[in-house]
Amino acid sequence: MKRLPAEWEPQDAVLICWPHEKTNWEPYLNEVEAVFMDIAEAITRFEKLIVVTCDKSCLHTKLAARGIPMDRVVLYEIESNDVWARDFGPITIYEDGKPVLLDFTFNGWGKKHKAGLDNQITTKLYAMDAFGKTPLRAVDLILEGGSIESDGAETLLTTAECLLNPNRNKHLNKKQIEAELTSELAVKKFLWLENGWLAGDDTDSHIDTLARFCPNNTILYVKCGDPADDHFPALRNMEDELKKMETFQLLPLPWPKAKFDADGKRLPATYANFLIINGAVLVPTYNDPANDAAALATVKKAFPDREIIGIDCSILILQHGSLHCVTMQIPEGVL
C-alpha cells in the first residue's frame, strides 16, 4: 500500500535552504535573510527545522541571536545554487505505513536557471544522515514539489503547462506522465488545470501558486476580480475548471495589488503559496494591508483549528517565488 500524504498531515520538520552571497539574492541579502528568520522563528514554534547552509557556524550564531530554539534546528553545510527547497527537496510517500523519500530530478524549471548543486542536495542530506533510517529512492523523472498537490487520498491536482512542458520530460506524453506518477506516487485520479498563470513566474505555472488542496474537500485558489487585469481571462477560466472538477468547496483568495520590480516588470505575488505545518499555516503577505488581511481570513476558513501567521514575502517575489517555494515539509516518521 503506497500513498502520497497531504501537506496538512503530521510533520517531523520543514526543510529550508539559506540564501547566501553567491546567489541572485546578493544585492538584498540582509532583507531576504530577515524573511528567512521570520520563517525559521514561526516553524520552530511548532516543529523542527532542517537548514541547508553554506556557512554552518555563522548561521548558528545568527539564529541563536534571534532567540530561535536551537534544539529544534539542525544545520547541514552543503553548497547550493539557490533557496527553492520546494522544488529540489525530497517528496515523501508512505509504503505500508512507513515513509520513503523520493529524489526526483531537478533541472532548474526547464533549464532556465543553474541547478546542478541544488539537484544534489537531497542525496547529500541523506548521506549525512539527515533523514535517519528512512530510505531514499532516486526517480528518473524531472518533477518539482511545487508542481503537484495531493489530497492524501490518491488524487493529484496539477497544471498541464508545467507537467506537460517539453522543457521537463519531452520524451513522455500525458498518458506516460500519468503512468509514471501512478507508479511512484500511487495516484489514482488526476485533476489537470489547463488555465492559470502569474506574470513573472518562471516555473511554468506551478500549482502551488494557483490552487491548493485543503482539508474537508476544500480548494483555496487565486481569483482576479479586475477585468482590466491581464490575468483576468485565464484565472476566470481556471475557476470554471475547478467548478467542473468535483464537489469541492471552493474558497477564492484575494488578488493582491500588482507588484513590480525596479525595471517595471510584474512580480508573481500570490496568497496561494502558503505553507501548512503542525498547528499553523504560514501565509505570504505583500505589504498590502486590506488584501493581506482578507487572505489571512480566507485561509482561516479552510484551517479553523490552526493558527494563521502572515509573513511579509515582498522580498521573495523579487526572485519570482514566495513562502511555499522556499520550504519542503518532512512528514511524520521520517526523522
Buried (B, 14 or more C-beta within 10 A) or exposed (E): EBBBBBBBBEBBBBBBBBBBEEBBBEEBEEBBBBBBBBBBBBBBBBBBBBBBBBBBEEBBEBBEEEEBEEEBBBBBBBBBBBBBBBBBBBBBBBEEEEBBBBBBBBBBBBEEBEBEBBBBBBBBBBEEEBBEEBEBEEBEBBBBBBBBBBBBEBBBBBBBBBBBBEBBBEEBEEEEBBEBBBEBBBBEEBBBBEBBBBBBBBBBBBBBBBBBBBBEEBBBBBBBEEEEBEBBEBBBBBBEBBEEBBEBEBBBBBBBEBBEEEEEEBBBBBBBBBBBBBBBBBBBBBEBEEBBEBBBEBBBEBBEEBBBBBBBBBBBBBBBBBBBBBBBBBBBBBB
